[in-house]
Amino acid sequence: MTTTSPRAAERADFLKSTDWARAKATPLAGDASTRSYERLVLSGRTALLMNAPPAAETASCPPEATPGQRRKLGYNAMARLAGPNLNAFIAIAAALRGAGLAAPEIYAADTTRGFALIEDFGDDLFARAVANGADAERLYAAAVDVLLQLRAAAPAAPQFPQYTMLAYDRTALEAEIGLVLDWYWPFRKGKAPTVAERAAFAEAWSGALDSVSEPAAMVLRDFHAENLLWMPQKKGVLRVGLIDFQDGLFGSPAYDLVSLLEDARRDVDEALALRMIGRYCADAGRGFDETAFRRDYAILAAQRNAKILGIFARLVKRDGKPKYEGLLPRVEGYFRKDLQRPELAEVRRFFRTAFPDLAA
């Protein structure tokens, strides 16, 4: 006698409400997320089944929550991650398609139980395409053009009954860099930081975070080569498929360019990165403040890489995913370079004591 797990039963029930119940399903490789995906094939058609268990993550951030309330709710609320709210993916996908970008169409969804049937963009991730010989310059230029299109379209923050896009505020930025103290520090040193060390860390970052521009544009937050798909056959939109954007916020547009060019999972040629920054600045249009943008880029590069150091250490120690230890040297290299920028002088001074190798 075989038994079916409650989640498998919910999955089957959801598919019965669509016309894909008899489709052949093939699991897709997972990553750091609690979500999982399957490719469904039926009568020559394909779709992706997104499985986002609501109980797998802590609560997302209520729009009206204060910083203190967010701390009590947990990291998702502090950093304003979507958490179990599938409405975020649906709302942002609609906003991106409205801006002329290639976000998946949603065929069916059960946001309460955490299932969505979405358009299949194929397997030609940028990381895979470049490894297979595609012209990196062409693909990265197309990705920058996506960010420029998003800037030009300037979609408003989506607001739905079950979801409101929030701002990438100071509390969110601080929560993310705090992962260095909570996970990377004990991973490297074998012990937690002291109260005094935590205070010195916060003080070191304070001036830099104060200097980041006020939130002004939609930020997709995980805009990198393993979340972008090359689709030269796609018509009517820029030929870059966008996925994994449900944690998007309103923030500085420099953040997504950092995600693309200081990619934790693959090396990006430094000369190429400089050309792509130049491409963005040259074509950003009327009202663009290049000085402020480059300042934001410098600060948010260090902020994002600090966050990733903490996330990867957490994935190794808490979640038992040792492959992320192999990615840490690349992120440490980015962070070491980031700290050399003048905007990060106080942070660099702190790390000279805490982790001298990162401030070398």
KEKE-3310 file (N, C-alpha, C; in steps of 0.2 Angstrom, whole numbers, plus 5000, padded with zeros to 4 digits):
npx = (5004:5003:5007:5001:5009:5003:5006:5009:4996:4989:4995:4991:4978:4977:4982:4972:4962:4966:4970:4980:4982:4985:4998:5015:5028:5043:5055:5064:5081:5085:5089:5095:5082:5066:5057:5051:5052:5043:5044:5031:5024:5013:5004:5013:5014:5022:5024:5028:5027:5026:5030:5027:5028:5018:5021:5035:5043:5046:5034:5029:5032:5021:5013:5011:5020:5031:5048:5052:5042:5044:5056:5052:5044:5053:5067:5062:5052:5060:5069:5061:5057:5047:5043:5031:5021:5013:5007:5015:5024:5015:5010:5021:5026:5015:5017:5029:5027:5018:5027:5033:5042:5049:5042:5035:5019:5005:4996:4988:4984:4985:4985:4984:4987:4999:5004:5008:5005:5015:5021:5033:5050:5060:5077:5088:5098:5107:5120:5122:5121:5132:5143:5142:5146:5140:5139:5146:5146:5135:5124:5125:5124:5111:5104:5107:5100:5087:5086:5087:5075:5066:5068:5065:5051:5046:5037:5023:5023:5017:5001:4990:4976:4981:4995:5008:5020:5034:5047:5064:5071:5080:5080:5079:5091:5100:5096:5100:5114:5117:5118:5131:5136:5128:5130:5141:5152:5153:5155:5168:5176:5172:5165:5153:5150:5154:5144:5150:5157:5147:5140:5151:5152:5139:5140:5151:5145:5135:5136:5139:5127:5118:5120:5114:5104:5086:5073:5068:5064:5058:5066:5073:5080:5087:5094:5103:5114:5109:5096:5091:5085:5090:5082:5081:5071:5060:5047:5042:5046:5060:5073:5075:5072:5064:5065:5062:5059:5051:5054:5056:5058:5055:5068:5085:5090:5103:5106:5102:5110:5122:5119:5120:5133:5142:5142:5138:5139:5146:5161:5163:5170:5180:5183:5172:5162:5164:5161:5148:5142:5145:5137:5125:5124:5126:5115:5104:5095:5085:5087:5095:5106:5122:5133:5127:5121:5133:5139:5129:5130:5143:5141:5130:5135:5145:5136:5127:5136:5141:5129:5127:5138:5134:5123:5127:5136:5126:5118:5128:5131:5118:5109:5115:5121:5134:5140:5140:5150:5161:5158:5161:5174:5174:5164:5170:5181:5175:5169:5181:5186:5176:5177:5188:5183:5181:5169:5167:5175:5175:5169:5179:5189:5184:5184:5197:5201:5192:5192:5205:5210:5200:5200:5212)
npy = (4994:5011:5028:5045:5060:5075:5087:5082:5078:5090:5096:5087:5090:5103:5103:5096:5106:5112:5111:5102:5091:5078:5079:5075:5075:5083:5085:5100:5106:5112:5126:5138:5142:5139:5136:5125:5117:5110:5104:5103:5093:5091:5085:5091:5104:5114:5119:5127:5121:5129:5126:5132:5131:5137:5136:5135:5146:5160:5173:5186:5204:5214:5228:5240:5237:5242:5245:5238:5229:5221:5215:5206:5198:5191:5187:5187:5197:5208:5210:5212:5201:5191:5179:5167:5172:5171:5179:5190:5186:5185:5198:5206:5200:5203:5217:5219:5213:5222:5233:5229:5219:5202:5193:5178:5172:5169:5155:5148:5148:5145:5154:5153:5140:5139:5136:5138:5139:5142:5151:5143:5146:5139:5132:5140:5147:5162:5160:5147:5148:5156:5148:5139:5145:5156:5174:5184:5197:5202:5196:5201:5215:5215:5212:5223:5232:5228:5233:5246:5248:5245:5256:5266:5263:5264:5257:5258:5254:5238:5236:5226:5217:5207:5210:5221:5231:5235:5247:5247:5249:5256:5248:5235:5235:5235:5223:5213:5215:5211:5198:5194:5195:5186:5173:5172:5177:5168:5156:5159:5162:5153:5157:5168:5186:5199:5209:5222:5221:5220:5232:5241:5236:5240:5254:5257:5254:5264:5277:5275:5268:5278:5287:5281:5283:5289:5277:5274:5266:5251:5237:5221:5213:5200:5199:5191:5180:5167:5168:5174:5171:5167:5171:5171:5169:5175:5187:5204:5209:5213:5201:5193:5183:5184:5178:5173:5185:5188:5194:5207:5225:5243:5253:5258:5259:5255:5243:5231:5231:5229:5216:5209:5211:5208:5194:5181:5168:5166:5171:5187:5196:5209:5220:5219:5221:5235:5241:5238:5245:5258:5258:5258:5270:5279:5278:5281:5291:5307:5317:5308:5305:5303:5303:5301:5288:5280:5281:5275:5262:5258:5258:5249:5237:5233:5231:5221:5210:5208:5203:5191:5184:5181:5173:5162:5156:5153:5144:5133:5130:5129:5123:5113:5113:5110:5114:5128:5133:5133:5143:5154:5160:5168:5178:5184:5189:5199:5207:5211:5219:5229:5235:5243:5255:5273:5276:5267:5268:5268:5256:5247:5250:5244:5231:5228:5225:5215:5205:5204:5199:5202:5216:5218)
npz = (5000:4996:5001:5000:5001:5010:5003:4990:4987:4987:4976:4966:4966:4963:4950:4944:4943:4932:4914:4913:4920:4916:4911:4908:4920:4924:4936:4939:4941:4958:4968:4980:4985:4993:4985:4972:4955:4941:4925:4914:4901:4888:4875:4866:4871:4883:4900:4916:4933:4947:4964:4979:4994:5007:5021:5022:5024:5034:5038:5026:5024:5032:5025:5033:5044:5057:5060:5072:5073:5062:5065:5075:5068:5059:5048:5034:5035:5039:5029:5019:5010:4999:5004:5008:5000:4985:4978:4975:4965:4954:4953:4950:4939:4930:4930:4924:4911:4907:4905:4894:4894:4895:4905:4913:4908:4918:4919:4928:4945:4963:4976:4989:4993:4987:4973:4956:4938:4925:4911:4901:4898:4893:4893:4892:4900:4904:4910:4906:4892:4889:4893:4883:4872:4868:4863:4875:4877:4869:4875:4889:4886:4881:4893:4901:4893:4896:4909:4906:4899:4909:4917:4908:4906:4919:4928:4940:4958:4960:4967:4975:4982:4990:4990:4991:4983:4992:4999:4997:5010:5024:5035:5028:5021:5031:5038:5029:5028:5040:5040:5039:5052:5058:5052:5043:5050:5062:5055:5049:5060:5070:5082:5089:5085:5097:5108:5107:5095:5086:5087:5083:5069:5064:5066:5057:5044:5044:5038:5025:5021:5024:5013:5002:4988:4989:4987:4970:4959:4951:4957:4953:4960:4961:4949:4938:4930:4931:4932:4921:4904:4888:4874:4858:4849:4853:4851:4850:4862:4873:4871:4882:4895:4910:4927:4944:4952:4962:4975:4972:4975:4978:4974:4973:4956:4953:4960:4953:4943:4949:4954:4942:4937:4947:4949:4960:4956:4944:4935:4929:4916:4920:4912:4903:4912:4916:4903:4902:4913:4908:4897:4902:4909:4899:4891:4900:4900:4901:4915:4922:4935:4935:4944:4957:4954:4952:4964:4972:4966:4970:4984:4986:4980:4989:5000:4995:4992:5005:5011:5003:5007:5020:5017:5009:5019:5028:5020:5019:5033:5040:5031:5025:5013:5005:4993:4992:4999:4990:4982:4990:4989:4977:4980:4991:4984:4976:4986:4993:4983:4982:4994:4992:4987:4989:4995:5004:5015:5029:5032:5027:5036:5047:5043:5042:5054:5059:5048:5041:5029:5020:5018:5012)
capx = (5000:5007:5003:5003:5010:4998:5008:5008:4989:4987:4998:4987:4971:4978:4982:4965:4958:4968:4970:4987:4982:4988:5004:5021:5031:5050:5058:5070:5086:5084:5095:5094:5076:5062:5052:5053:5049:5043:5042:5025:5023:5006:5002:5017:5015:5025:5023:5031:5023:5029:5028:5030:5024:5017:5024:5042:5046:5042:5029:5032:5032:5015:5015:5011:5024:5036:5055:5052:5037:5047:5061:5048:5041:5058:5071:5058:5049:5065:5072:5055:5056:5040:5041:5026:5016:5014:5004:5021:5027:5010:5009:5027:5026:5011:5020:5035:5024:5016:5033:5036:5048:5047:5040:5031:5012:5002:4991:4983:4987:4982:4990:4983:4991:5006:5005:5006:5006:5017:5024:5040:5054:5066:5083:5094:5100:5113:5126:5123:5122:5139:5147:5141:5149:5136:5143:5144:5145:5129:5119:5125:5121:5104:5102:5107:5094:5081:5086:5086:5068:5062:5069:5061:5044:5044:5030:5022:5024:5011:4997:4985:4973:4985:5002:5010:5027:5037:5053:5071:5072:5086:5079:5080:5098:5103:5095:5104:5122:5117:5119:5138:5137:5124:5132:5148:5157:5154:5158:5175:5179:5170:5161:5148:5153:5152:5140:5154:5159:5141:5139:5156:5149:5133:5143:5155:5141:5130:5137:5137:5119:5114:5121:5111:5098:5080:5070:5065:5063:5057:5072:5071:5084:5091:5095:5109:5115:5105:5089:5090:5085:5091:5076:5081:5065:5054:5045:5038:5049:5067:5073:5078:5067:5065:5062:5064:5059:5046:5057:5057:5056:5057:5075:5090:5092:5110:5106:5101:5116:5127:5118:5122:5140:5146:5138:5141:5139:5150:5165:5161:5176:5180:5182:5165:5158:5165:5158:5141:5141:5146:5131:5119:5125:5126:5108:5099:5090:5085:5086:5099:5112:5127:5137:5123:5121:5139:5139:5124:5133:5148:5139:5126:5140:5147:5130:5125:5141:5140:5123:5128:5143:5130:5118:5131:5138:5120:5117:5132:5130:5111:5105:5118:5122:5141:5143:5140:5157:5165:5157:5163:5180:5172:5161:5175:5185:5171:5169:5188:5187:5171:5179:5193:5180:5181:5163:5167:5181:5173:5168:5185:5193:5181:5186:5204:5202:5188:5194:5210:5211:5195:5202:5219)
capy = (5000:5017:5033:5051:5066:5080:5091:5079:5078:5097:5097:5084:5093:5109:5101:5094:5112:5115:5106:5099:5085:5072:5080:5072:5080:5082:5090:5104:5107:5117:5130:5140:5143:5134:5134:5120:5118:5104:5105:5099:5092:5088:5086:5095:5110:5114:5124:5125:5121:5132:5124:5137:5129:5142:5135:5134:5152:5165:5178:5192:5210:5218:5235:5245:5235:5246:5241:5234:5223:5217:5211:5201:5193:5187:5189:5189:5204:5213:5211:5213:5196:5189:5174:5163:5176:5170:5185:5194:5184:5186:5205:5209:5197:5208:5224:5218:5212:5229:5237:5227:5214:5195:5189:5173:5172:5165:5151:5146:5149:5144:5158:5150:5133:5140:5133:5142:5136:5147:5150:5140:5150:5135:5131:5143:5152:5166:5156:5141:5150:5159:5143:5135:5148:5162:5180:5187:5205:5203:5194:5206:5221:5214:5212:5230:5235:5226:5237:5253:5248:5245:5262:5270:5262:5266:5255:5260:5249:5235:5236:5221:5216:5203:5211:5228:5231:5240:5250:5244:5254:5256:5242:5230:5235:5233:5216:5209:5215:5208:5191:5193:5194:5180:5167:5172:5178:5162:5152:5160:5162:5148:5160:5174:5192:5201:5215:5228:5220:5221:5239:5244:5234:5244:5261:5257:5254:5269:5283:5273:5267:5285:5290:5278:5287:5286:5272:5277:5262:5244:5233:5214:5210:5194:5200:5188:5175:5161:5170:5177:5166:5170:5169:5175:5168:5179:5193:5209:5211:5212:5194:5191:5180:5186:5174:5174:5192:5189:5198:5214:5231:5249:5255:5261:5254:5252:5237:5226:5231:5225:5209:5206:5212:5205:5188:5176:5161:5165:5176:5192:5199:5216:5225:5219:5225:5242:5243:5238:5251:5264:5257:5260:5277:5283:5278:5281:5296:5313:5317:5303:5308:5298:5303:5297:5281:5277:5281:5270:5256:5257:5256:5243:5232:5230:5229:5215:5205:5206:5199:5185:5180:5178:5168:5156:5153:5150:5138:5128:5127:5127:5120:5107:5113:5112:5117:5135:5135:5134:5150:5160:5164:5173:5183:5187:5193:5205:5211:5214:5225:5234:5239:5248:5261:5278:5277:5261:5269:5266:5248:5244:5251:5239:5224:5227:5222:5209:5200:5208:5197:5205:5223:5219)
capz = (5000:4995:5004:4997:5006:5010:4998:4984:4986:4985:4970:4961:4966:4959:4943:4941:4941:4925:4909:4913:4925:4913:4908:4910:4924:4925:4941:4937:4947:4963:4971:4987:4987:4996:4979:4967:4949:4937:4918:4912:4894:4886:4868:4862:4874:4889:4905:4922:4939:4953:4970:4984:5000:5012:5028:5021:5025:5039:5035:5023:5028:5031:5022:5038:5050:5059:5060:5078:5072:5057:5068:5078:5063:5057:5043:5028:5035:5040:5023:5014:5005:4997:5008:5005:4996:4978:4974:4973:4958:4949:4952:4947:4932:4926:4929:4919:4905:4905:4903:4887:4896:4895:4911:4912:4908:4923:4916:4933:4952:4969:4980:4996:4994:4984:4966:4950:4932:4922:4904:4900:4894:4891:4898:4889:4905:4902:4912:4901:4885:4888:4894:4877:4867:4866:4864:4882:4876:4866:4881:4894:4883:4881:4900:4902:4889:4900:4915:4903:4897:4915:4919:4904:4907:4925:4931:4947:4962:4960:4973:4974:4989:4994:4989:4989:4983:4997:4997:4999:5015:5028:5039:5024:5019:5038:5039:5024:5030:5047:5039:5040:5059:5061:5049:5040:5056:5066:5050:5048:5067:5075:5087:5087:5087:5103:5107:5105:5088:5082:5087:5078:5063:5062:5065:5051:5039:5044:5034:5018:5020:5024:5007:4996:4986:4990:4982:4965:4953:4953:4958:4953:4966:4959:4941:4937:4924:4932:4932:4914:4899:4881:4869:4852:4845:4856:4847:4853:4869:4873:4871:4889:4899:4917:4932:4951:4953:4967:4980:4970:4979:4975:4977:4968:4950:4953:4963:4948:4939:4953:4953:4935:4935:4952:4950:4964:4953:4939:4934:4924:4915:4923:4906:4901:4917:4915:4897:4904:4917:4904:4893:4906:4911:4892:4889:4905:4898:4904:4922:4925:4939:4935:4950:4962:4952:4953:4971:4974:4964:4974:4991:4985:4978:4995:5004:4992:4993:5012:5011:5000:5011:5025:5014:5007:5025:5031:5016:5021:5040:5043:5027:5023:5005:5005:4986:4992:5001:4985:4979:4994:4987:4972:4983:4995:4980:4975:4992:4994:4978:4984:5000:4990:4984:4994:4999:5009:5019:5036:5032:5026:5042:5052:5041:5043:5061:5059:5043:5037:5022:5015:5017:5010)
cpx = (5004:5003:5006:5004:5005:5000:5007:5000:4986:4989:4993:4980:4972:4978:4976:4961:4961:4967:4976:4988:4986:4995:5010:5025:5038:5053:5064:5075:5085:5090:5094:5087:5072:5057:5055:5049:5049:5041:5036:5025:5017:5005:5006:5018:5019:5023:5027:5026:5028:5026:5031:5026:5024:5020:5032:5046:5042:5038:5033:5030:5025:5016:5015:5016:5029:5043:5055:5047:5040:5052:5058:5046:5047:5062:5067:5055:5054:5068:5067:5055:5049:5038:5036:5021:5017:5011:5009:5023:5022:5009:5015:5027:5021:5013:5025:5032:5021:5021:5036:5042:5045:5047:5035:5023:5010:4996:4986:4987:4982:4986:4989:4987:4998:5008:5004:5009:5008:5020:5032:5044:5060:5071:5089:5096:5106:5119:5127:5124:5129:5144:5147:5143:5145:5141:5141:5143:5138:5123:5119:5123:5114:5101:5102:5102:5088:5081:5084:5078:5064:5063:5065:5053:5041:5038:5029:5023:5017:5007:4991:4982:4977:4993:5003:5017:5030:5044:5059:5073:5078:5086:5081:5087:5102:5102:5099:5112:5122:5119:5127:5139:5134:5127:5139:5153:5158:5157:5165:5179:5178:5167:5158:5152:5151:5147:5144:5156:5153:5139:5144:5154:5144:5136:5147:5151:5136:5130:5136:5130:5115:5115:5118:5105:5091:5077:5066:5063:5062:5064:5070:5075:5088:5092:5102:5109:5111:5098:5087:5090:5086:5086:5076:5075:5059:5053:5041:5040:5056:5068:5077:5072:5068:5061:5065:5064:5054:5048:5058:5054:5057:5063:5079:5091:5099:5111:5106:5107:5122:5126:5120:5129:5145:5142:5141:5142:5144:5155:5163:5167:5175:5179:5175:5161:5158:5161:5150:5138:5140:5139:5125:5119:5124:5119:5102:5094:5090:5084:5090:5105:5117:5131:5133:5122:5127:5141:5135:5127:5138:5146:5135:5130:5142:5142:5128:5129:5141:5135:5124:5133:5139:5126:5121:5133:5132:5118:5121:5131:5123:5108:5108:5119:5130:5144:5144:5147:5162:5164:5159:5169:5178:5169:5165:5179:5181:5171:5176:5189:5182:5174:5185:5190:5180:5175:5162:5172:5180:5172:5174:5189:5190:5184:5193:5206:5198:5190:5199:5211:5206:5196:5209:5219)
cpy = (5006:5023:5040:5056:5071:5085:5088:5079:5085:5098:5094:5087:5100:5108:5099:5100:5115:5110:5102:5093:5079:5073:5076:5077:5078:5087:5094:5105:5113:5121:5132:5141:5138:5132:5128:5120:5111:5107:5100:5098:5088:5090:5091:5102:5109:5120:5122:5126:5123:5129:5128:5135:5135:5142:5134:5140:5156:5170:5184:5198:5213:5225:5240:5243:5240:5241:5236:5228:5218:5212:5205:5196:5189:5190:5191:5196:5209:5215:5212:5208:5194:5184:5169:5166:5175:5175:5190:5193:5186:5194:5208:5206:5202:5215:5224:5217:5219:5234:5235:5222:5207:5192:5184:5174:5167:5161:5149:5147:5148:5147:5155:5144:5134:5136:5138:5138:5142:5146:5147:5143:5146:5135:5135:5149:5156:5162:5150:5143:5153:5153:5139:5139:5155:5169:5184:5194:5206:5201:5199:5213:5221:5214:5219:5234:5234:5231:5244:5253:5248:5252:5267:5269:5264:5264:5257:5253:5245:5235:5231:5220:5212:5204:5218:5228:5237:5243:5246:5249:5252:5249:5235:5229:5232:5225:5211:5209:5211:5200:5189:5191:5187:5173:5167:5173:5171:5156:5152:5159:5157:5151:5166:5180:5194:5207:5221:5227:5222:5229:5243:5242:5239:5252:5262:5258:5261:5275:5281:5272:5274:5288:5287:5282:5284:5282:5276:5273:5255:5241:5226:5210:5204:5193:5197:5182:5169:5162:5174:5172:5170:5167:5173:5175:5172:5185:5197:5212:5210:5204:5191:5189:5181:5181:5176:5181:5193:5193:5205:5219:5237:5252:5258:5256:5252:5245:5231:5225:5228:5218:5205:5206:5209:5199:5183:5170:5160:5172:5181:5196:5207:5221:5225:5222:5232:5245:5243:5244:5257:5264:5260:5268:5281:5283:5278:5286:5302:5312:5312:5307:5303:5298:5300:5290:5278:5276:5275:5263:5254:5254:5249:5237:5229:5227:5222:5209:5203:5201:5192:5181:5177:5172:5162:5153:5149:5143:5132:5125:5125:5122:5114:5107:5115:5115:5125:5138:5136:5140:5156:5164:5169:5179:5187:5192:5200:5210:5215:5220:5230:5238:5244:5255:5266:5278:5272:5262:5266:5258:5245:5245:5245:5232:5223:5224:5215:5204:5204:5206:5200:5213:5224:5223)
cpz = (5000:4998:5000:5002:5005:5004:4991:4982:4984:4978:4965:4961:4962:4952:4940:4940:4935:4920:4908:4918:4923:4910:4912:4914:4925:4930:4938:4943:4951:4964:4978:4989:4990:4990:4975:4961:4945:4930:4916:4904:4893:4879:4864:4866:4881:4894:4912:4928:4944:4959:4976:4990:5005:5018:5028:5023:5030:5035:5032:5027:5027:5029:5028:5044:5051:5059:5066:5076:5067:5060:5072:5074:5060:5051:5036:5029:5036:5033:5017:5008:5004:5002:5005:5001:4989:4974:4972:4966:4953:4948:4949:4940:4927:4925:4924:4912:4902:4903:4897:4888:4896:4902:4910:4912:4914:4920:4922:4940:4957:4974:4987:4997:4991:4978:4961:4944:4927:4915:4905:4896:4892:4896:4896:4894:4902:4904:4908:4894:4884:4888:4887:4871:4864:4867:4870:4881:4874:4872:4886:4892:4883:4888:4902:4899:4893:4906:4912:4901:4903:4918:4915:4905:4914:4928:4938:4951:4962:4967:4972:4981:4993:4994:4988:4989:4988:4995:5000:5004:5019:5032:5035:5022:5026:5039:5035:5026:5036:5046:5040:5047:5061:5058:5046:5046:5060:5061:5049:5055:5072:5081:5085:5089:5094:5102:5105:5097:5084:5082:5083:5071:5060:5061:5059:5045:5038:5039:5027:5016:5020:5017:5001:4994:4988:4985:4977:4959:4956:4952:4958:4958:4965:4951:4939:4932:4925:4933:4926:4909:4892:4877:4863:4848:4847:4853:4851:4859:4868:4874:4877:4893:4906:4922:4939:4953:4959:4973:4978:4975:4975:4978:4972:4962:4949:4956:4958:4944:4942:4953:4947:4934:4941:4954:4954:4962:4947:4938:4928:4923:4917:4917:4904:4906:4917:4909:4899:4908:4913:4899:4896:4907:4904:4890:4894:4904:4902:4911:4926:4929:4939:4941:4956:4960:4953:4960:4974:4972:4968:4981:4991:4983:4984:4999:5001:4993:5000:5013:5009:5004:5017:5023:5013:5014:5028:5027:5018:5028:5042:5038:5024:5016:5004:4998:4987:4995:4996:4981:4983:4992:4982:4975:4987:4990:4978:4981:4994:4989:4980:4989:4998:4988:4990:4998:5004:5014:5026:5037:5031:5032:5047:5050:5042:5050:5061:5055:5039:5030:5017:5014:5015:5003)
residu = (MET:THR:THR:THR:SER:PRO:ARG:ALA:ALA:GLU:ARG:ALA:ASP:PHE:LEU:LYS:SER:THR:ASP:TRP:ALA:ARG:ALA:LYS:ALA:THR:PRO:LEU:ALA:GLY:ASP:ALA:SER:THR:ARG:SER:TYR:GLU:ARG:LEU:VAL:LEU:SER:GLY:ARG:THR:ALA:LEU:LEU:MET:ASN:ALA:PRO:PRO:ALA:ALA:GLU:THR:ALA:SER:CYS:PRO:PRO:GLU:ALA:THR:PRO:GLY:GLN:ARG:ARG:LYS:LEU:GLY:TYR:ASN:ALA:MET:ALA:ARG:LEU:ALA:GLY:PRO:ASN:LEU:ASN:ALA:PHE:ILE:ALA:ILE:ALA:ALA:ALA:LEU:ARG:GLY:ALA:GLY:LEU:ALA:ALA:PRO:GLU:ILE:TYR:ALA:ALA:ASP:THR:THR:ARG:GLY:PHE:ALA:LEU:ILE:GLU:ASP:PHE:GLY:ASP:ASP:LEU:PHE:ALA:ARG:ALA:VAL:ALA:ASN:GLY:ALA:ASP:ALA:GLU:ARG:LEU:TYR:ALA:ALA:ALA:VAL:ASP:VAL:LEU:LEU:GLN:LEU:ARG:ALA:ALA:ALA:PRO:ALA:ALA:PRO:GLN:PHE:PRO:GLN:TYR:THR:MET:LEU:ALA:TYR:ASP:ARG:THR:ALA:LEU:GLU:ALA:GLU:ILE:GLY:LEU:VAL:LEU:ASP:TRP:TYR:TRP:PRO:PHE:ARG:LYS:GLY:LYS:ALA:PRO:THR:VAL:ALA:GLU:ARG:ALA:ALA:PHE:ALA:GLU:ALA:TRP:SER:GLY:ALA:LEU:ASP:SER:VAL:SER:GLU:PRO:ALA:ALA:MET:VAL:LEU:ARG:ASP:PHE:HIS:ALA:GLU:ASN:LEU:LEU:TRP:MET:PRO:GLN:LYS:LYS:GLY:VAL:LEU:ARG:VAL:GLY:LEU:ILE:ASP:PHE:GLN:ASP:GLY:LEU:PHE:GLY:SER:PRO:ALA:TYR:ASP:LEU:VAL:SER:LEU:LEU:GLU:ASP:ALA:ARG:ARG:ASP:VAL:ASP:GLU:ALA:LEU:ALA:LEU:ARG:MET:ILE:GLY:ARG:TYR:CYS:ALA:ASP:ALA:GLY:ARG:GLY:PHE:ASP:GLU:THR:ALA:PHE:ARG:ARG:ASP:TYR:ALA:ILE:LEU:ALA:ALA:GLN:ARG:ASN:ALA:LYS:ILE:LEU:GLY:ILE:PHE:ALA:ARG:LEU:VAL:LYS:ARG:ASP:GLY:LYS:PRO:LYS:TYR:GLU:GLY:LEU:LEU:PRO:ARG:VAL:GLU:GLY:TYR:PHE:ARG:LYS:ASP:LEU:GLN:ARG:PRO:GLU:LEU:ALA:GLU:VAL:ARG:ARG:PHE:PHE:ARG:THR:ALA:PHE:PRO:ASP:LEU:ALA:ALA)
# end
